Amino acid sequence: MEQDPSKPVVVYVDDDQDLHRLVNARLRHEDIALHSAGGGEEGLRLIRETHPAVVLLDLDMPGIDGFSVLRAIKNDAATANTAVIVVSGLTECGDKVTAFDLGAADYITKPFDFGELRARLRAALRTNRLLRLLSERAELDGLTGLSNRASFDRRFASEVANNKRYGHPLSLALLDIDFFKRMNDTFGHQAGDEVLTAFASLIQRQCRASDVPCRYGGEEFAIILTNTSPADAVTLLDRIRTSLEQIVFPRHPEHRVTVSAGIAGFETQCPEDVTEPQWIHAADQALYAAKHGGRNRIMLAPGVAPAQPASR
């Protein structure tokens, strides 16, 4: 289902078609993408398709009632965080208690004032936006703005599973800034932070949108390179390496910064018994070889033979 990605999605589930027309008319000036469902079954399908920020939900509906819809929303990991505002003619305290126990964020009784509905909807959207920002921040490194280690672990597991299923090329690069501790001790931690942020920006500029650059820890970075063979990964990493060498840092203009990297990957489907930790270990061993081979170089994991690089 096509929708404007800049607008939060709101799904209204109610069997009262007259009320649907009223709600659509009264909320038409709100900055939302409003979708309507005439019953519980249709509502659940629409919710799973659109992943809305907020659901407006009637309770008393034929077939699948609103309580069942609410329970299904909260039991599904993909929609569990969706804010549900109950909009119902059921006014008994027990119905309200049940709705809140099932995870409803708010409860409005019919007939309702549309000004109140708009205010409560806006409040729910603000809360959803804040929760989304907190979730995104939880997966970002505070200094560099790259994905953090937790985000890397989750995404790499997903990409390895995709490689095993579809056989698309996949490479992992681990990068470590050379002599970083010595530079920190000589020029200060602020200088070190400037190097880390500049290097993170460089990686982001050089990578494609589908690649996943991460701060792996300290001065070590990782890049998950989707649809990229080991040979193509070498081409990209060497471009990053030479670009870093050319950066002049104001706090130490005479001291050029270099990076070493190790790469492990497969041009096609990796063996089923290869695990994520084994893959990471192979890239780490290649990085170790680059460090002990003189630094400022790129090494492939042993046993991974490069093919002719394709254009990225």
C-alpha positions as CSV (number, residue, x, y, z in Angstrom):
1,M,0.0,0.0,0.0
2,E,1.5,3.3,-1.1
3,Q,1.7,6.1,1.5
4,D,3.4,9.4,2.1
5,P,6.5,8.4,4.1
6,S,6.7,11.9,5.6
7,K,3.4,11.5,7.3
8,P,2.6,9.2,10.3
9,V,0.0,6.6,9.5
10,V,-3.2,6.5,11.5
11,V,-5.6,3.5,11.1
12,Y,-9.3,4.0,12.1
13,V,-11.2,0.7,12.7
14,D,-14.9,1.0,13.1
15,D,-18.0,-0.7,11.6
16,D,-19.9,2.6,11.5
17,Q,-19.4,4.0,8.0
18,D,-21.2,7.3,8.8
19,L,-18.6,7.9,11.5
20,H,-15.8,7.0,9.1
21,R,-17.0,9.8,6.8
22,L,-17.1,12.3,9.7
23,V,-13.7,11.3,11.1
24,N,-12.1,11.6,7.6
25,A,-13.7,15.1,7.1
26,R,-12.7,16.4,10.6
27,L,-9.2,15.1,10.5
28,R,-8.4,16.0,6.9
29,H,-6.3,19.0,7.9
30,E,-4.2,16.9,10.3
31,D,-0.7,16.0,9.1
32,I,-1.4,12.3,9.0
33,A,-2.1,9.5,6.4
34,L,-5.5,8.2,7.6
35,H,-6.6,4.7,6.6
36,S,-10.0,3.3,7.3
37,A,-11.2,-0.3,8.1
38,G,-14.8,-1.4,8.4
39,G,-14.2,-4.3,10.8
40,G,-11.7,-6.1,13.0
41,E,-10.4,-8.5,10.3
42,E,-9.8,-5.8,7.8
43,G,-8.3,-3.6,10.5
44,L,-5.7,-6.2,11.5
45,R,-4.7,-6.7,7.8
46,L,-4.4,-2.9,7.3
47,I,-2.4,-2.5,10.6
48,R,0.1,-5.3,9.6
49,E,0.5,-3.7,6.1
50,T,1.0,-0.1,7.2
51,H,2.6,-0.3,10.7
52,P,0.7,2.8,11.9
53,A,1.8,5.2,14.6
54,V,-1.7,5.3,16.1
55,V,-4.8,3.1,15.8
56,L,-8.3,4.5,16.5
57,L,-10.3,1.5,17.5
58,D,-13.9,0.8,18.2
59,L,-14.7,-2.1,20.5
60,D,-18.2,-3.2,19.7
61,M,-17.9,-4.7,16.2
62,P,-19.4,-7.8,14.6
63,G,-17.0,-10.7,13.9
64,I,-13.6,-9.9,15.4
65,D,-14.3,-7.3,18.2
66,G,-12.1,-4.5,19.3
67,F,-10.8,-6.3,22.3
68,S,-9.5,-9.1,20.1
69,V,-7.9,-6.6,17.7
70,L,-6.2,-4.8,20.6
71,R,-4.9,-8.1,22.0
72,A,-3.6,-9.1,18.5
73,I,-1.8,-5.7,18.1
74,K,-0.1,-6.0,21.4
75,N,0.9,-9.7,21.0
76,D,2.6,-9.0,17.6
77,A,6.2,-7.8,18.1
78,A,5.9,-5.7,14.9
79,T,3.0,-3.7,16.2
80,A,3.4,-4.0,20.0
81,N,4.5,-0.4,20.4
82,T,1.7,1.1,18.3
83,A,-0.4,3.5,20.3
84,V,-4.1,2.4,20.4
85,I,-6.8,5.0,21.2
86,V,-10.1,3.3,21.9
87,V,-13.1,5.2,20.5
88,S,-16.1,3.3,21.7
89,G,-19.7,3.5,22.8
90,L,-19.0,1.1,25.7
91,T,-19.0,3.3,28.8
92,E,-18.8,0.7,31.6
93,C,-15.8,1.0,33.8
94,G,-15.1,-2.7,33.3
95,D,-14.7,-2.3,29.6
96,K,-12.3,0.6,30.1
97,V,-10.2,-1.4,32.6
98,T,-10.0,-4.3,30.2
99,A,-8.9,-2.1,27.3
100,F,-6.2,-0.5,29.4
101,D,-5.1,-3.9,30.7
102,L,-4.7,-5.1,27.1
103,G,-2.5,-2.1,26.3
104,A,-4.7,0.8,25.1
105,A,-3.0,4.2,25.4
106,D,-6.3,6.2,25.7
107,Y,-10.1,5.8,25.8
108,I,-12.7,8.1,24.3
109,T,-16.4,7.4,24.7
110,K,-19.0,8.0,21.9
111,P,-20.4,10.4,21.1
112,F,-17.2,12.4,21.3
113,D,-16.1,15.9,20.7
114,F,-13.8,16.1,17.6
115,G,-11.7,18.8,19.2
116,E,-10.9,16.4,22.0
117,L,-10.2,13.6,19.5
118,R,-7.7,15.8,17.6
119,A,-6.0,16.8,20.9
120,R,-5.7,13.2,22.1
121,L,-4.5,12.0,18.6
122,R,-1.8,14.7,18.5
123,A,-0.7,13.7,22.0
124,A,-0.4,10.1,21.0
125,L,1.6,11.0,17.8
126,R,4.0,13.2,19.9
127,T,4.6,10.3,22.2
128,N,5.1,7.9,19.3
129,R,7.6,10.3,17.7
130,L,9.6,10.6,21.0
131,L,9.7,6.8,21.4
132,R,10.9,6.4,17.9
133,L,13.7,8.9,18.4
134,L,14.7,7.2,21.6
135,S,14.7,3.9,19.8
136,E,16.9,5.3,17.0
137,R,19.3,6.9,19.5
138,A,19.6,3.6,21.4
139,E,21.2,2.1,18.3
140,L,23.5,5.0,17.5
141,D,26.9,5.8,18.8
142,G,26.8,9.1,20.6
143,L,30.1,10.5,19.2
144,T,30.1,9.5,15.6
145,G,26.4,9.1,14.8
146,L,27.1,5.7,13.3
147,S,25.2,2.5,14.3
148,N,26.6,1.1,17.5
149,R,27.7,-2.4,18.5
150,A,24.2,-3.6,19.5
151,S,22.8,-2.4,16.2
152,F,25.7,-4.1,14.3
153,D,25.1,-7.4,16.0
154,R,21.4,-7.4,15.1
155,R,21.9,-6.2,11.5
156,F,24.9,-8.6,10.8
157,A,22.9,-11.6,12.0
158,S,20.1,-10.6,9.6
159,E,22.4,-10.1,6.6
160,V,24.2,-13.4,7.2
161,A,20.7,-15.1,7.3
162,N,19.8,-13.4,4.0
163,N,23.1,-14.6,2.4
164,K,22.5,-18.2,3.4
165,R,18.9,-18.0,2.1
166,Y,19.5,-16.1,-1.2
167,G,23.2,-16.4,-1.9
168,H,23.8,-12.7,-2.5
169,P,27.4,-11.6,-2.0
170,L,28.2,-10.3,1.5
171,S,31.4,-8.9,3.0
172,L,32.4,-7.7,6.4
173,A,35.2,-5.2,7.0
174,L,36.7,-4.4,10.4
175,L,38.8,-1.2,10.4
176,D,41.2,0.1,13.1
177,I,42.8,3.5,13.2
178,D,46.6,3.1,13.4
179,F,48.5,4.2,16.5
180,F,45.3,5.8,17.9
181,K,46.4,5.5,21.6
182,R,49.7,7.1,20.8
183,M,47.9,9.9,19.0
184,N,45.5,10.4,21.9
185,D,48.4,10.5,24.4
186,T,50.4,13.0,22.3
187,F,47.7,15.4,21.1
188,G,44.9,14.8,23.6
189,H,41.5,13.1,23.7
190,Q,39.8,16.0,21.9
191,A,42.1,15.5,18.9
192,G,41.3,11.8,19.1
193,D,37.5,12.5,19.0
194,E,38.0,14.8,16.0
195,V,39.7,11.9,14.2
196,L,36.9,9.5,15.1
197,T,34.2,11.8,13.9
198,A,36.0,12.8,10.7
199,F,36.6,9.1,9.9
200,A,33.0,8.2,10.6
201,S,31.9,11.0,8.1
202,L,34.4,9.7,5.5
203,I,33.0,6.2,5.8
204,Q,29.4,7.4,5.4
205,R,30.3,9.4,2.3
206,Q,32.1,6.5,0.7
207,C,29.5,3.8,1.5
208,R,26.3,3.2,-0.4
209,A,23.0,3.6,1.2
210,S,22.6,-0.2,1.6
211,D,25.9,-0.6,3.4
212,V,26.0,-0.4,7.2
213,P,28.9,1.4,8.8
214,C,29.2,1.0,12.6
215,R,31.4,2.1,15.4
216,Y,32.5,-1.3,16.7
217,G,34.2,0.0,19.8
218,G,37.0,2.5,20.6
219,E,38.9,3.3,17.5
220,E,37.6,0.2,15.7
221,F,34.8,0.4,13.1
222,A,32.9,-2.2,11.1
223,I,31.2,-2.0,7.7
224,I,28.6,-4.6,6.6
225,L,28.8,-4.6,2.8
226,T,25.6,-6.0,1.3
227,N,25.7,-7.4,-2.3
228,T,29.5,-6.9,-2.2
229,S,32.1,-9.5,-3.0
230,P,35.4,-9.6,-1.0
231,A,37.2,-8.1,-4.1
232,D,34.8,-5.2,-4.4
233,A,35.1,-4.7,-0.6
234,V,38.9,-4.3,-1.1
235,T,38.3,-1.6,-3.7
236,L,36.0,0.4,-1.4
237,L,38.2,0.0,1.7
238,D,41.3,1.0,-0.2
239,R,39.4,4.1,-1.4
240,I,38.6,4.9,2.3
241,R,42.2,4.2,3.4
242,T,43.7,6.6,0.8
243,S,41.1,9.3,1.5
244,L,41.9,9.2,5.2
245,E,45.6,9.7,4.5
246,Q,44.8,12.9,2.7
247,I,42.9,14.6,5.6
248,V,44.8,17.3,7.4
249,F,43.8,17.7,11.0
250,P,44.2,21.2,12.4
251,R,45.5,20.0,15.8
252,H,48.3,17.9,14.3
253,P,48.7,19.0,10.6
254,E,52.1,17.2,10.3
255,H,50.7,13.9,11.6
256,R,48.7,12.0,9.0
257,V,46.2,9.4,10.2
258,T,46.1,6.0,8.6
259,V,43.8,2.9,9.0
260,S,44.2,-0.8,8.7
261,A,41.4,-3.2,7.7
262,G,40.5,-6.8,7.5
263,I,37.8,-8.3,5.2
264,A,36.0,-11.6,5.3
265,G,33.2,-12.4,2.8
266,F,31.6,-14.7,0.3
267,E,30.8,-14.0,-3.4
268,T,27.9,-16.5,-3.2
269,Q,26.1,-18.4,-0.4
270,C,28.3,-19.1,2.6
271,P,28.3,-22.6,4.1
272,E,25.4,-23.3,6.4
273,D,27.7,-24.1,9.3
274,V,29.5,-20.7,9.2
275,T,28.3,-18.6,12.2
276,E,28.4,-14.9,12.7
277,P,31.1,-15.1,15.4
278,Q,33.3,-17.2,13.0
279,W,32.8,-14.7,10.2
280,I,33.7,-11.8,12.5
281,H,36.7,-13.7,13.8
282,A,37.9,-14.2,10.2
283,A,37.7,-10.5,9.5
284,D,39.5,-9.8,12.8
285,Q,42.3,-12.2,12.0
286,A,42.7,-10.4,8.6
287,L,42.8,-7.0,10.5
288,Y,45.5,-8.5,12.8
289,A,47.5,-9.5,9.8
290,A,47.2,-6.0,8.3
291,K,48.4,-4.5,11.6
292,H,51.4,-6.8,11.9
293,G,52.1,-6.5,8.2
294,G,53.0,-2.8,8.5
295,R,49.6,-1.1,9.0
296,N,47.9,1.3,6.5
297,R,46.8,-1.7,4.4
298,I,43.9,-3.9,3.6
299,M,44.0,-7.7,4.1
300,L,41.5,-10.4,3.1
301,A,40.8,-13.3,5.4
302,P,42.8,-16.4,4.6
303,G,41.1,-18.7,2.2
304,V,38.9,-15.9,0.6
305,A,40.1,-15.6,-2.9
306,P,39.3,-12.2,-4.6
307,A,37.6,-12.2,-8.0
308,Q,37.7,-9.3,-10.5
309,P,36.2,-6.3,-8.8
310,A,32.8,-5.2,-10.2
311,S,31.7,-1.6,-10.4
312,R,30.0,-0.4,-7.2
